[in-house]
Amino acid sequence: MLHSVLIAVVKPQRFLLGKSAALIAKWRGVKVTEQRKIANGFMFSGPWIIGFVIFVVGPALYSLFLSFTSAKIGDPIQWIGLANYRTLLIGHSTEAQGLNQAMLNSFYYAIIGVPLQIIAALGMAMLLNRELPLIRGFRTIFYLPVILAGGPALLLAWRYMLTSNGGFVNIILRKFADSFFLFGFLYKLMIYLVESFDGFFTGLTRGDPVGPFAYTIPAAIGLLTLLTLFRGGWSESKRSRALRVLELVILITVYSLAFKGLVSDPIDLSWTYFGCGLALVFIIINAAQGKKSLVRLWQVGALIFVIAGIVLTLLSSGFTFTGNTTAYLTAMIVGGFPLVVSLFGNWTRRKYLTLGALLVILAIILFVRLVPGQLDGGQVSLLVRYPTLQSTIKSPADLDPTKATDKDFLKNDYVDYLKNGYNKDNFSPLWIWGLVAVILGGIVALNNRFPKARQALIYGGLAFFLLFTIGSFRDGQAYFQTYSDTGKAAGSPVYHFALFRTASATFPTDDRRPLWMESELWSKPALIIITVWSSGAGMLIFLAALKGVPPQLYEAAEVDGANRLQRFISITLPMISPAIFYNVIIGVIAALQTFDTIYIMVNNPGGNLITDQIQSAAYFLFARTFQQGQIGEGAAISWILAVIILTATVLQFRYSNWVNYEA
Amino acid sequence: MTTATTTLSEAQTKPSLRIRSAMGGLKTTLIYAVMGLLSLFFLFPLVWMIGTSLKTITEITPPQFNLLPVVPQFQNYAKLLSQEAFYQAYTNSIFIATIVLLGTVFSISLVAYAFSRLEWKGRGIVFALMMGTLLLPSQATLVPQYALFFNLGWLQTFNPITLPGFFGGGAALIFLLRQFMLTLPKELDEAAVMDGATPLEIWWYIIMPLSRPAIATVTVFLFVGQWNNLLLPSIYLQRSQLFPMPLFIVFKNNSNVTPVPWQDIMAASVLFVIPLLVVFILTQRYFVQSIAMTGSKG
């Protein structure tokens, strides 16, 4: 009976998919037995294929369409082009701020939560990886939270346990702190560290400007990379290391360009030259190494970038042919010319042609951008000032009202200048990222015929980045101090990094307690406690991996006199690296998609958590789309999120050379 | 518990090297102590939940603090069981879970069969495509799926939650089932083909019965996922008579009443968790093995 029902369900599918697949196979002249096999294959995988089309491909394409519209619940759909992406990615709109905050919160969960989860899971697995009675019972208990944490019941229990006043966790912590004076100190130290760190993070997520620190980061990355390169002779491994960092730097820049540059209105064409320049650096490097397929990939990518940039410029609402023609033509020449040049000639000629074209273009950009006067107080003065340890931060006392530039400066509010004007007056940190890319690119591209030039580039870069890191860091500190003090003096309750300044100013008193569910400083640690509690799934995977490590390895190491730690580092960790890798990927994706815990913590009695300070990217998407009815904007958010998750995953695969699959 | 197990393990060790075994005994005791403490951490929220559900409101008002109720009270449960909305939500949850389980298990076993036992041109491509969807975040399709079901007039129905299951469920579960089906000997199919069996018959009479352990695992995964599911119901179901249990629990006490009636919330939570616990404890052995299997291949 059941069999015939199943047949009745499956038969129509056979006609739909199986027959059509067989027809296509017949048309392409496949043998009859093969035709039948194909028909069967498609018939049985039919449910998934149909589901894939209806629930994945169709919706994905439709959501791409929706992201370019102003769709709202109950309103007619209207095409608005890139406007959704613009509001979300640039400017100071509440949406942009919300997305930025949600993304940073998600990164907090990924960067702090995932390592803790992995350490906990590995620790539990190592504890359970032995033959003792009752061990299975313990394994079951350790895994149990995974089953329960997916639903609201236990999350609510945690929610209740973490109540600040009368909650179980705080009562236990208090008892622990009161039992011994050292514990009391540790308790207060924990409060101090968590509040300072989260206070700083909250400032970041609110979009408080970090000033010159934005230059310190790329400069420090350049410095650290060059530090690993400068000593000893040159080798292939050094080259590949430099190439990896270079790839990351280029990726960061191109993403920022694509995200911020392409969606600006009208499109900021300087981003286009910049992207093309970086792509060309990459084309030259790969051409020098004879990696033809990679060269093709970058050529295609860069051409798409230029064409998209130009098309989007023409389409953007602010574009006029008279006003933007020069910029538009420059973009064509800067981006297109070397790219087209790079398509011709044999491999060696191609390299030099492209390099030549690039240099010409760079000279033009420099000429246009660095017109006389730039070095004195202009944008590029940073490149001279920081390496000579001078500050670019002006304080009101330093200003001379008789000078024209300073008069302008004094006209505006000083705080306002620090907040809005800083990044406008000084050039974008992206130029420093670009500088790192150019120097690393040069080091990688110079082959063994020019060891002196390479060495010079390394030492020069090292000196420059060292001084620049120190200079911009010092200036960053000054900026931080000045802005906070000005804001504090002005009596504003939400001045620059206010929470950090208050939290780090004084050591907590005895009566302080963690405000898990009330304070924005504690909600993220609370969420991480809950995720660590349910890290049993990773534990099972580690347990399986640990069981796969051959015991002879440990015995051999023991004979050689390796101690416990040495055995762990040089046998266990390499042998279980695939499991670590798997857990990291799953953990990062899960962190970006955290939903249930946040839903429970936000929609709950007695709590007054600010959603902004805890929501993940996935929750932000949910709230904007389904609670506030912004379908079009939600579709745009979902695509931004999809790109970020895919990039994170692909990057983790790309940099997974520490994973040892030869078990 | 700790002392009892220690003596057990000491009895097992050979008394030949006394110092070594004494050291081993100490180490074992230490390991058990650590595991016991950890178990306390993992089980505590559950204990706390059950304990609270048996307390009265005065017992949970702040200065009061007891780990377990002085006198267990069942009035919170009685109150809950007298509500019609509770039964409604429980029935809804069971209904959704049943439909999803039936549909998904049926469809993914067909698909896993196609990917493991049948050989056909295009299998590699379709399989790669399926594994590719694992990388695609579910958020990318959430919004247009909503639009799709909105246009079909299916908001405030169970269809958006139950129907996708009939079309392949999740790639991860198909992969799990496929991995298992690959381990079955190839000769089974060959013998059946000699006897003139069609692929459909082979699937139903040979492969399905042999794949029972893997299907059980998949079913448990699906059940746990569906029973706990909060996101989809909160998108598609807004009428309170359609609420499944997760939404019932969340919204039941969503008012800003102080003091928060935690004892009621926890009582509902306990009743919600019971099926999960029962299913998990009954099947945990298969469950644990299958996760380990997929992970080590990942």
Interface residues (C-beta under 8 A of the other chain):
Chain A: H3 L6 I7 V10 A21 A25 V30 E34 K37 I38 N40 G41 F42 M43 F44 S45 G46 P47 W48 I49 I50 G51 F52 I54 F55 V56 G58 P59 A60 Y62 S63 L66 A71 M124 L127 L128 R130 L132 P133 L134 F138 R139 T140 I141 F142 Y143 L144 P145 I147 L148 G150 G151 P152 A153 L154 L156 A157 W158 Y160 M161 N165 G166 F168 I171 W533 G536 A537 L540 I541 L543 A544 A545 G548 P578 A579 Y582 I589 L592 Q593 F595 D596 Y599 I600 N603 N604 P605 G606 A618 L621 F622 T625 F626 I631 G634 A635 S638 W639 L641 A642 I645 L646 T649
Chain B: T5 L8 S9 T28 I31 Y32 V34 M35 L38 S39 F41 F42 L43 F44 P45 L46 W48 M49 T52 I60 T61 P62 P63 Q64 F65 F106 S107 I108 L110 V111 Y113 A114 F115 L118 E119 W120 K121 G122 R123 V126 L129 M130 T133 L135 L136 P137 S138 Q139 A140 T141 L142 V143 P144 Q145 Y146 A147 L148 P164 F166 F167 G168 I174 P199 L200 W203 W204 V224 G225 W227 N228 L230 L231 S234 I235 P246 I249 V250 F251 N253 N254 S255 N256 V257 T258 P259 V260 P261 W262 I265 M266 A268 S269 V270 F272 V273 L276 L277 F280 I281 Q284 V288 I291 A292 M293 G295 S296 G298
